[in-house]
Amino acid sequence: MAKVSVSIPKGTRDFSPAVMVKRQYLFSKIRNVFERYGFLPLETPSMENLDTLTGKYGDEGDQLLFKILNNGAFAEKVNAEDWENKVHKKLVPQICDRALRYDLTVPFARFVAMNQNDIAFPFKRYQIQPVWRADRPQRGRYREFFQCDADIIGADSLWCELELMKLYDQVFADLGLSVAIHVNNRKMLQGLADVCQMGDRFVDMTVALDKLDKIGWDGVTKEMDEKGIALNAIQTLQSWVERIQGDANVWSELLCNPGLEKAKEEWDFLHKALDTSPLKKATLVWDITLARGLNYYTGFIFEVKANDVQMGSIGGGGRYDDLTGIFGLPNMSGVGISFGADRIYDVLEELKLFPSYLETSVPLMFAYFGDETMATTVQWMYALRDSGIACEMYPELAKMKKQFKYADDRKIPYVAVMGDDELRAGKINLKNMTTGEQQLLSLEELLSFNF
């Protein structure tokens, strides 16, 4: 038989038990804060109708959707001319009517629109599920990854923004991770676009500006120029951005613009709110270059970055005023944030911030000493489990050396052995695998032992 090459798709990963223990720890920390803040759990399908997702993320986002081929003989109904000429944009809707979800926000908006009569607004939900993007895999960027979202929909109060910033702060404080929350306002960007005579090219401007920290002004200028934006408009934008970055008070010179006036008003509110309820650990950074290239954002936008490691954003979100309108539920303002769990995991791993106890699978293993003592050993094991103590048994008779090596490999800190002498005495021999110390304990003593 020919040797089969075994692999998984690029941008995806297997998670070993050791990794899964840490991931579950991370998810539990995030979930705990979500629920403390009054958010309710929700799940949506892995795939959505293609037209649900298309057009919500901009042209670049649409290109990153994983489309799913229609079932059966999907090619039979394709227009022959389109097939022959390989007209991609015409072919896709003929052979695909579903796609894997790109994020959790658009499916959430679809859910709200479909279930509006059964929801009490404002509606606070959290969602922890995988998403898929046909991106180029690289460090910290995967094609399949988990997002952990929290959204408030049905309220346009800026207190919601404060609630989500405090939620970010609390989660990262609980994880022991130092972060900076970068904040901007899409109204500010729209006003700046109007001042720079590129108001009608707002999406092209924000998509390019959002890459400034990666490609610099030369790259941003090139991208905008390729989109047909006038060079003098780009230079004006660069001048204003550099001036505002150097002195935040400069934007007062632009307040004749209605969008900028509203952005300033919202910014002042958020600042005052944070004065009364300051962040515990996170630092706040006003970042005029933050654009969040997704089309649906309309107000404040957020991005979180770890302070002590070079990694892309580990969280992001913002205000969207009418995302549900495209699904038949207009005038429903919402705001949400997302935690990039996979990148957060990588950061915690690199900074060695996972608790050491996570490396232990179970605290205790019962060795298989002999058939004569196994019935009692099993009774003791189940007694511990019934008391809430995690433990396991080596499943077959083998040399003690092999069983102890297995416990060592699994990083199990204690091994309990019951031989004939221990059985007669009603005791068990408990060995500390780190120190080598051994002690004879009764069942009652073992049940109260501090593992």
C-alpha positions as CSV (number, residue, x, y, z in Angstrom):
1,M,0.0,0.0,0.0
2,A,1.3,3.4,-1.0
3,K,2.3,5.7,1.9
4,V,-0.4,8.3,2.5
5,S,0.7,11.9,3.1
6,V,-1.3,13.1,6.2
7,S,-1.7,16.8,6.8
8,I,-4.3,19.5,7.7
9,P,-5.3,22.6,5.7
10,K,-2.9,25.6,6.0
11,G,-4.1,28.1,8.6
12,T,-5.7,25.4,10.8
13,R,-4.4,23.6,13.8
14,D,-4.9,20.5,15.9
15,F,-5.0,21.2,19.7
16,S,-3.4,18.7,22.0
17,P,-4.8,18.0,25.4
18,A,-2.1,20.2,27.0
19,V,-3.1,23.1,24.7
20,M,-6.8,22.5,25.2
21,V,-6.5,22.8,29.0
22,K,-5.0,26.2,28.5
23,R,-7.6,27.2,25.9
24,Q,-10.4,26.2,28.2
25,Y,-8.9,28.2,31.0
26,L,-8.8,31.2,28.6
27,F,-12.4,30.8,27.5
28,S,-13.6,30.3,31.1
29,K,-11.9,33.6,32.1
30,I,-13.6,35.5,29.3
31,R,-17.0,33.7,29.7
32,N,-16.9,34.5,33.5
33,V,-16.6,38.2,32.9
34,F,-19.3,38.2,30.1
35,E,-21.7,36.6,32.5
36,R,-20.7,38.9,35.4
37,Y,-21.6,41.8,33.2
38,G,-25.0,40.4,32.4
39,F,-24.4,39.1,28.8
40,L,-26.4,36.0,27.7
41,P,-25.0,33.1,25.6
42,L,-25.9,32.6,22.0
43,E,-24.7,30.3,19.1
44,T,-25.4,30.6,15.4
45,P,-24.6,28.1,12.6
46,S,-21.1,27.7,11.2
47,M,-22.5,28.6,7.7
48,E,-24.8,31.3,6.6
49,N,-26.5,32.1,3.3
50,L,-23.9,33.7,1.1
51,D,-26.1,36.8,0.6
52,T,-26.2,37.3,4.4
53,L,-22.5,37.8,4.5
54,T,-21.7,39.4,1.1
55,G,-21.3,43.1,1.1
56,K,-20.9,43.5,4.9
57,Y,-17.1,43.5,5.1
58,G,-16.0,45.6,2.1
59,D,-14.5,44.2,-1.1
60,E,-11.4,42.8,0.7
61,G,-13.6,41.0,3.3
62,D,-15.8,39.5,0.6
63,Q,-12.7,38.0,-1.0
64,L,-11.9,36.3,2.2
65,L,-15.2,34.5,2.6
66,F,-14.9,30.7,2.4
67,K,-17.7,29.8,-0.1
68,I,-19.3,26.4,0.0
69,L,-20.1,24.6,-3.2
70,N,-23.8,23.7,-3.7
71,N,-24.7,20.1,-3.2
72,G,-25.0,17.6,-6.0
73,A,-24.3,18.5,-9.7
74,F,-23.7,22.1,-9.0
75,A,-22.3,22.8,-12.4
76,E,-25.3,21.8,-14.4
77,K,-27.2,25.1,-14.0
78,V,-24.2,27.3,-14.6
79,N,-24.4,29.7,-17.5
80,A,-22.1,28.1,-20.2
81,E,-20.7,31.5,-21.3
82,D,-19.7,32.5,-17.8
83,W,-18.2,29.0,-17.2
84,E,-16.2,29.2,-20.4
85,N,-14.9,32.8,-19.8
86,K,-14.3,32.1,-16.1
87,V,-16.2,35.2,-15.0
88,H,-15.6,34.7,-11.3
89,K,-18.1,37.3,-9.9
90,K,-20.9,35.8,-12.1
91,L,-19.9,32.2,-11.4
92,V,-19.8,32.3,-7.6
93,P,-23.5,33.0,-7.0
94,Q,-24.4,30.3,-9.5
95,I,-22.4,27.5,-7.8
96,C,-22.5,28.7,-4.1
97,D,-25.3,29.9,-2.0
98,R,-23.7,29.4,1.4
99,A,-20.4,30.4,3.1
100,L,-18.6,29.9,6.4
101,R,-19.2,32.8,8.7
102,Y,-16.5,35.5,8.6
103,D,-17.2,37.0,12.0
104,L,-19.9,36.7,14.7
105,T,-21.4,40.2,14.4
106,V,-23.2,39.9,11.1
107,P,-24.8,36.5,12.0
108,F,-25.8,38.1,15.3
109,A,-27.5,41.0,13.4
110,R,-29.3,38.4,11.3
111,F,-30.4,36.5,14.4
112,V,-31.8,39.7,16.0
113,A,-33.8,40.6,12.9
114,M,-35.2,37.1,12.7
115,N,-36.1,36.9,16.4
116,Q,-37.0,40.5,17.1
117,N,-40.4,39.7,18.5
118,D,-38.9,37.3,21.1
119,I,-36.1,39.6,22.3
120,A,-36.1,42.1,25.2
121,F,-34.2,45.2,24.1
122,P,-31.6,46.3,24.9
123,F,-30.2,42.8,24.2
124,K,-26.8,41.8,25.6
125,R,-25.4,38.6,24.2
126,Y,-22.0,36.9,24.2
127,Q,-20.8,34.3,21.7
128,I,-17.7,32.1,21.7
129,Q,-17.4,30.2,18.4
130,P,-15.0,29.7,15.5
131,V,-14.9,31.8,12.3
132,W,-13.2,31.3,9.0
133,R,-11.3,33.6,6.7
134,A,-9.5,32.7,3.5
135,D,-6.5,34.8,4.5
136,R,-2.8,34.2,4.0
137,P,-1.6,32.2,7.1
138,Q,1.2,33.8,9.1
139,R,2.2,34.3,12.7
140,G,-0.9,35.2,14.7
141,R,-3.2,35.0,11.6
142,Y,-5.2,31.8,11.0
143,R,-7.8,30.7,8.6
144,E,-9.9,29.1,11.3
145,F,-9.9,30.8,14.7
146,F,-12.2,31.5,17.6
147,Q,-13.8,34.8,18.4
148,C,-15.4,35.7,21.7
149,D,-17.9,38.5,21.2
150,A,-20.0,40.7,23.5
151,D,-22.6,43.0,21.9
152,I,-25.3,45.3,23.2
153,I,-28.0,46.1,20.6
154,G,-31.1,48.3,20.9
155,A,-29.4,51.2,22.8
156,D,-27.5,54.1,21.4
157,S,-26.3,55.4,24.8
158,L,-22.5,55.9,25.1
159,W,-22.6,54.2,28.5
160,C,-22.6,51.0,26.4
161,E,-19.2,51.9,25.1
162,L,-18.0,52.4,28.7
163,E,-19.4,49.0,29.6
164,L,-17.5,47.3,26.9
165,M,-14.2,49.1,27.6
166,K,-14.5,48.1,31.2
167,L,-15.2,44.5,30.2
168,Y,-12.1,44.5,28.1
169,D,-10.1,45.9,31.0
170,Q,-11.5,43.3,33.5
171,V,-10.8,40.3,31.3
172,F,-7.2,41.3,30.6
173,A,-6.7,42.2,34.3
174,D,-8.0,38.7,35.2
175,L,-5.5,37.2,32.7
176,G,-2.6,39.3,34.1
177,L,-2.0,40.8,30.7
178,S,-1.0,44.4,30.2
179,V,-2.8,45.9,27.2
180,A,-3.5,49.2,25.5
181,I,-7.1,49.9,24.2
182,H,-6.8,52.1,21.0
183,V,-9.9,54.2,20.4
184,N,-11.1,56.3,17.5
185,N,-14.4,57.4,16.1
186,R,-15.6,56.7,12.5
187,K,-17.5,60.1,12.7
188,M,-14.0,61.7,13.2
189,L,-12.7,59.8,10.2
190,Q,-15.7,60.8,8.1
191,G,-15.3,64.4,9.0
192,L,-11.6,64.2,8.2
193,A,-12.4,62.6,4.8
194,D,-14.8,65.5,4.1
195,V,-12.2,68.1,5.0
196,C,-9.7,66.3,2.7
197,Q,-12.1,66.2,-0.2
198,M,-12.4,62.5,-0.2
199,G,-15.8,62.1,1.6
200,D,-17.2,60.1,-1.4
201,R,-14.2,57.7,-1.1
202,F,-14.5,57.1,2.6
203,V,-14.3,53.3,2.5
204,D,-11.2,53.3,0.3
205,M,-9.6,55.9,2.6
206,T,-10.3,53.9,5.8
207,V,-9.3,50.5,4.4
208,A,-5.9,52.0,3.4
209,L,-5.4,54.1,6.5
210,D,-6.1,51.1,8.7
211,K,-2.8,49.6,7.3
212,L,-0.7,52.6,8.1
213,D,1.2,50.9,10.9
214,K,2.1,48.0,8.6
215,I,2.8,49.7,5.3
216,G,3.6,53.3,6.2
217,W,2.5,56.4,4.3
218,D,4.2,55.3,1.1
219,G,2.1,52.1,1.1
220,V,-1.1,54.0,2.1
221,T,-0.4,56.6,-0.7
222,K,0.2,53.9,-3.3
223,E,-3.0,52.1,-2.3
224,M,-5.2,55.2,-2.4
225,D,-3.6,56.3,-5.6
226,E,-4.5,53.0,-7.2
227,K,-8.1,53.5,-6.1
228,G,-8.1,56.8,-8.0
229,I,-7.9,59.2,-5.0
230,A,-6.2,62.5,-5.9
231,L,-2.6,62.9,-4.7
232,N,-3.3,66.4,-3.1
233,A,-6.2,64.9,-1.1
234,I,-3.9,62.1,0.2
235,Q,-1.2,64.7,1.1
236,T,-3.8,66.8,2.9
237,L,-4.9,63.7,4.9
238,Q,-1.4,62.8,5.8
239,S,-0.7,66.4,7.0
240,W,-3.8,66.4,9.2
241,V,-3.2,62.9,10.6
242,E,0.5,63.8,11.5
243,R,-0.6,67.1,13.1
244,I,-3.3,65.4,15.2
245,Q,-1.0,62.6,16.2
246,G,1.5,65.2,17.5
247,D,-1.2,67.3,19.3
248,A,-4.7,66.1,19.9
249,N,-5.9,69.7,20.4
250,V,-5.2,70.4,16.7
251,W,-8.6,68.8,15.8
252,S,-10.3,71.9,17.4
253,E,-9.3,73.7,14.2
254,L,-11.6,71.3,12.3
255,L,-14.7,71.6,14.4
256,C,-16.6,73.5,11.8
257,N,-17.3,70.1,10.3
258,P,-20.5,68.5,11.8
259,G,-19.1,65.0,11.9
260,L,-16.0,66.2,13.8
261,E,-18.2,68.2,16.2
262,K,-20.2,65.1,17.0
263,A,-17.1,63.0,17.4
264,K,-15.6,65.6,19.8
265,E,-18.8,65.6,21.8
266,E,-18.8,61.8,22.1
267,W,-15.1,61.7,23.0
268,D,-15.6,64.2,25.8
269,F,-18.4,62.1,27.2
270,L,-16.3,58.9,27.2
271,H,-13.4,60.8,28.9
272,K,-15.7,62.0,31.7
273,A,-17.2,58.6,32.1
274,L,-13.7,57.0,32.4
275,D,-12.8,59.7,35.0
276,T,-15.5,58.4,37.2
277,S,-15.0,54.8,36.4
278,P,-11.3,54.5,35.5
279,L,-9.7,51.5,33.9
280,K,-8.0,49.1,36.3
281,K,-5.0,48.0,34.2
282,A,-5.5,48.8,30.6
283,T,-4.2,52.1,29.1
284,L,-6.3,54.2,26.8
285,V,-4.7,55.4,23.5
286,W,-6.5,57.8,21.2
287,D,-5.4,56.6,17.7
288,I,-6.5,58.8,14.8
289,T,-5.1,56.2,12.3
290,L,-7.4,53.4,13.7
291,A,-10.0,52.8,11.1
292,R,-11.3,49.2,11.4
293,G,-11.8,48.5,7.7
294,L,-15.2,46.9,8.1
295,N,-18.0,48.9,6.5
296,Y,-20.6,48.6,9.2
297,Y,-18.9,50.7,11.9
298,T,-20.4,54.1,12.4
299,G,-19.2,55.5,15.8
300,F,-16.5,54.6,18.3
301,I,-14.1,51.9,17.3
302,F,-11.7,49.9,19.5
303,E,-8.6,47.8,19.0
304,V,-6.6,46.1,21.8
305,K,-2.9,45.5,21.6
306,A,-0.6,43.7,24.1
307,N,2.0,45.9,25.6
308,D,4.8,43.4,26.1
309,V,4.9,41.4,22.9
310,Q,4.9,42.1,19.2
311,M,1.6,40.8,18.0
312,G,-1.3,42.2,15.9
313,S,-4.5,43.3,17.6
314,I,-5.9,40.9,20.1
315,G,-9.4,42.4,20.2
316,G,-11.5,45.0,18.4
317,G,-15.0,46.3,17.8
318,G,-17.1,49.3,17.7
319,R,-20.5,51.0,17.2
320,Y,-22.8,50.0,14.3
321,D,-26.0,52.1,13.9
322,D,-28.1,50.1,11.4
323,L,-26.5,46.8,10.7
324,T,-29.8,45.0,11.3
325,G,-31.5,47.3,8.8
326,I,-30.2,45.2,5.9
327,F,-32.1,42.3,7.4
328,G,-35.4,44.2,7.7
329,L,-35.0,45.7,11.2
330,P,-34.1,49.4,10.7
331,N,-32.9,52.0,13.3
332,M,-31.4,49.4,15.7
333,S,-28.1,50.7,17.1
334,G,-25.6,48.4,18.5
335,V,-22.1,48.2,19.8
336,G,-19.8,45.2,20.3
337,I,-16.3,44.0,20.9
338,S,-14.5,40.8,20.1
339,F,-11.6,39.0,21.8
340,G,-9.1,37.3,19.4
341,A,-8.8,34.1,21.6
342,D,-6.1,32.5,19.4
343,R,-3.8,35.5,19.5
344,I,-4.4,36.0,23.2
345,Y,-3.4,32.4,23.7
346,D,-0.2,33.0,21.8
347,V,0.6,36.1,23.8
348,L,-0.1,34.4,27.2
349,E,2.1,31.5,26.1
350,E,4.9,33.7,25.0
351,L,4.8,35.7,28.2
352,K,4.4,32.6,30.3
353,L,1.2,33.9,31.9
354,F,-0.7,30.6,32.1
355,P,-0.9,29.2,35.6
356,S,1.5,26.3,36.2
357,Y,-1.2,24.1,37.6
358,L,-2.7,23.8,34.1
359,E,0.2,21.6,33.2
360,T,-1.2,18.9,35.5
361,S,-3.8,16.6,34.0
362,V,-5.2,15.1,37.2
363,P,-3.7,15.3,40.7
364,L,-3.7,11.5,41.4
365,M,-3.3,8.2,39.7
366,F,-4.0,4.8,41.3
367,A,-1.5,2.2,40.2
368,Y,-2.6,-1.3,39.2
369,F,-0.6,-3.4,41.8
370,G,-2.5,-6.7,41.5
371,D,-5.8,-8.4,40.8
372,E,-6.3,-9.1,44.6
373,T,-6.2,-5.4,45.5
374,M,-7.9,-3.9,42.4
375,A,-11.5,-4.2,43.6
376,T,-10.7,-2.1,46.7
377,T,-8.5,0.3,44.7
378,V,-11.4,0.9,42.3
379,Q,-13.8,1.6,45.2
380,W,-11.4,4.2,46.6
381,M,-11.0,5.8,43.2
382,Y,-14.8,6.2,42.8
383,A,-15.1,7.5,46.4
384,L,-12.6,10.3,45.5
385,R,-14.4,11.1,42.3
386,D,-17.8,11.2,44.1
387,S,-16.2,13.7,46.4
388,G,-15.1,15.9,43.5
389,I,-11.5,14.9,43.4
390,A,-10.2,14.2,39.9
391,C,-8.2,11.0,39.6
392,E,-7.6,8.0,37.3
393,M,-6.3,4.4,37.3
394,Y,-3.7,2.8,35.3
395,P,-5.9,0.4,33.2
396,E,-3.8,-2.8,33.2
397,L,-1.2,-4.8,35.1
398,A,2.3,-3.6,34.3
399,K,5.6,-3.2,36.0
400,M,5.6,-0.4,38.6
401,K,8.4,1.4,36.7
402,K,6.3,1.6,33.6
403,Q,3.3,2.9,35.6
404,F,5.3,5.5,37.4
405,K,6.9,6.6,34.1
406,Y,3.4,7.0,32.7
407,A,2.4,9.3,35.6
408,D,5.6,11.3,35.1
409,D,5.0,11.7,31.4
410,R,1.4,12.9,32.2
411,K,2.8,15.2,35.0
412,I,0.5,13.6,37.6
413,P,1.9,14.7,40.9
414,Y,0.7,11.8,43.1
415,V,0.5,8.0,42.6
416,A,-1.4,5.8,45.1
417,V,-0.4,2.1,45.4
418,M,-2.3,-0.6,47.3
419,G,-0.5,-3.8,47.9
420,D,-1.4,-6.8,50.1
421,D,0.0,-5.2,53.2
422,E,-1.8,-1.9,52.6
423,L,-5.1,-3.8,51.9
424,R,-4.8,-5.7,55.3
425,A,-4.1,-2.4,57.1
426,G,-6.9,-0.5,55.3
427,K,-4.4,2.0,54.0
428,I,-2.9,3.1,50.7
429,N,0.6,4.2,49.9
430,L,0.6,7.8,48.4
431,K,3.8,8.9,46.7
432,N,4.7,12.5,45.9
433,M,6.2,12.2,42.4
434,T,8.2,15.4,42.8
435,T,9.8,14.8,46.2
436,G,9.6,11.1,46.4
437,E,8.0,11.3,49.8
438,Q,5.6,8.4,50.7
439,Q,2.9,8.1,53.4
440,L,0.3,5.6,54.4
441,L,-3.2,7.0,54.4
442,S,-6.7,5.7,55.2
443,L,-9.6,6.4,52.8
444,E,-10.8,9.2,55.1
445,E,-7.3,10.8,55.2
446,L,-7.0,10.5,51.4
447,L,-10.4,12.2,50.9
448,S,-9.2,15.1,53.0
449,F,-5.7,15.3,51.5
450,N,-4.7,18.6,50.0
451,F,-3.9,17.7,46.4
